[in-house]
Amino acid sequence: MKAQNKGRGWPARLLLTLATAAFLVLPSAAAQAHDALESSDPANGATIQSVPAKIGLTFDRTPIAINSIVRVEDSTGTDQADGAVDIVDNHVTQAVKAGAPAGKYTVVWRVVSSDGHPIEGTFSFTANSAATAGTAAAGTAGSGGSSGATSDAPTTAAPAQAGTAVGQVPWALVGGIAGVLVLALVVTGIFVRRRLQNADPEQ
């Protein structure tokens, strides 16, 4: 009887193992569903001739156009961003104020990923001269359309210092949950069948 009871305990142990695995796998699947920064203009760590008319961010998917913030902080911490963030497809642009001084800049961005979760990050660049009125005007004129590269700093792949964790369906998360549920149903079916088979001789 003890051996029989011991054998009946394996489905519960298997279910516990599957549940533990699900808790470990599903968070990583959810994290993979967030949008990722593919490149920035200027590139992270770049040194350019002058402060660009606008800052560009390119993501692997289209962010949601709400509560987006792009701060363009100069070496004193002053935000040189001019106006609201512009999102066209998967391109996010932020105009820069005319006369923004030369020096090192830190861009601090925060957007809402296509899966509905906010993501954020930072990158930096250095400008050898201040922004001119001509480049600022060009940036303002182009901010409503394409967010292509400026003449000072071509867009290149940036080792984005992306932060946290938008809507496309997170299929990796859905698939993981479905797999765990199917396994749980199979194990439960086997367990119930064995219980019924073992109950008949005892009666």
RAMOWO-V921025 format. One record per pair of residues at least 4 apart in sequence whose ideal C-beta (glycine too) atoms are under 6 Angstrom apart, sorted by the first residue. I is the first residue (numbers start at 0). J is the second residue. D is the distance in whole Angstrom. If there is no record, write none. Layout:
i: (I:I)
j: (J:J)
d: (D:D)
This chain:
i: (10:10:13:14:17:20:21:21:24:25:28:28:28:29:30:31:32:32:32:33:33:33:33:34:34:34:34:34:34:35:36:36:36:37:37:38:38:38:38:39:39:39:39:40:40:40:40:41:41:41:41:42:42:43:43:43:45:45:46:47:47:47:48:48:49:49:49:50:50:50:50:51:51:51:52:52:52:52:53:53:53:53:53:54:54:54:55:55:56:57:58:58:60:60:61:61:61:62:62:63:64:65:66:67:67:68:69:69:69:70:70:70:71:71:71:71:72:72:72:73:73:73:73:73:74:74:79:79:79:80:81:81:81:82:84:85:85:86:87:90:92:92:94:94:94:95:95:97:97:97:98:99:100:101:101:101:101:103:104:105:106:107:109:111:111:112:112:112:113:113:113:114:114:114:115:115:116:116:118:119:119:120:120:120:120:121:122:130:130:148:148:170)
j: (186:190:186:186:182:24:25:179:175:175:171:172:175:172:164:171:114:169:172:112:116:118:164:58:59:60:112:113:165:59:58:159:161:57:59:57:154:156:157:43:56:122:157:55:148:152:154:45:47:124:152:155:157:122:157:158:124:152:125:126:151:152:127:151:126:128:151:99:126:129:130:149:151:152:134:135:137:138:92:94:95:138:142:71:93:106:92:146:91:90:62:89:89:113:88:89:113:110:111:111:86:111:111:84:110:109:84:93:108:78:80:107:79:80:95:106:76:78:105:77:79:100:102:104:102:103:95:96:99:93:94:95:96:94:93:92:142:91:146:146:142:146:138:139:142:99:130:130:132:135:130:130:129:126:127:128:129:125:124:123:122:121:119:117:165:116:118:165:165:166:167:165:166:169:165:166:164:165:164:162:163:159:160:161:162:160:160:134:135:153:154:174)
d: (5:4:5:6:6:6:6:4:6:5:4:4:5:5:6:6:5:3:6:5:6:5:4:5:6:5:4:6:6:5:6:4:5:5:5:5:5:5:5:6:5:5:4:4:5:6:4:4:5:4:4:4:5:4:4:6:5:6:5:6:5:4:6:5:6:4:6:4:4:6:4:5:5:6:4:5:5:2:5:5:6:4:6:6:5:6:5:5:4:6:6:5:6:5:6:5:6:4:6:4:5:6:6:4:5:5:5:4:5:5:6:4:5:5:6:6:5:6:5:5:6:6:6:6:4:5:5:5:4:5:4:6:4:5:5:5:5:5:6:4:6:4:5:6:5:5:6:6:5:4:6:4:5:5:6:5:5:5:6:5:5:5:4:5:6:5:5:3:4:5:5:4:6:6:5:6:5:5:5:4:6:6:5:4:4:5:6:6:6:5:4:6)
